Amino acid sequence: MGYGAILVAYDGSAPSNRALADALELVECGLGTRVVVLSVSYPLKMEDPAFVAAARAAGVLLSLGGDEKASLEALKEQVADRIAEHEGVVDLRVAFGKPQEAIVREAAQEPCGLIVMGSRGLGAIKGMLGSVSTAVLHASPVPVLITK
């Protein structure tokens, strides 16, 4: 028994790279059939210079507005070395909108049996998890594995 497709929320940060590694390991162990790597951008914030500077400082993947093709190419470049040995079991996807909503929506549409995501834990109000991680954890219809 396994999870089937495993969705990884990926933003280029160290925690999301760890989540990708963990998901690939689950597939290697036979607990999943494939990994769907989803990069989500919120285009409304992309114009804000403060957001761009903070995202770059955190190592977060920046999308090119609502340009799906360019965003997918950027994602491919960023994960190429991490997925090279897993050809045939990794699908790359991009979405636009609020990350927590896009992640839950993609998991339901796929359908996925597990969501794996990293947490930077930057929000004191939201507790030890980040706000996106917390929102996905509460809204997801499938199990969520949070990696640190």
Steps between C-alpha positions, in 0.01 A plus 500: 500500500634843410402858442489491120596844376684717752468877462799713599447872555821654365620859525877458470566546871713260704190353672331435165816334368491273805131426432587404141778268620265338752228446239747341258619273781140393568466401133831313511371306804182407314270725701406710198473453125615843390577852618315809381713810564281809522635853496243766586537872459274777606533742209352796684801510731758463226488873425584599857877575526504406869350160419751438219794593725375281786432206266848521347660522844312186607596314182138471394417426138346804336248452225480727202154642565231281350722355225455126547758394240773724641415397856518132408839551335628678813376211714668243271832684529479518876420133563686339209789365707268375776271300271754380241508146638121480522397550140157361428369535855507881533247743355560874518207738537451871556198682637411859573308639794511460874744216569289324764196495271693388192674218690175357639326542163781319313504215753127450451514524119793261459391313726790465742515282806752716685623858501862559602615851574768684688446754773723792578302570816539876462160595640487517879122548495447183298716297738794287396372458144482770235167648405481312168586170668240560768231590247573192286504277806153619599344501150648187347280198442812276500787452748765775509863434585681815618878485479732734682 
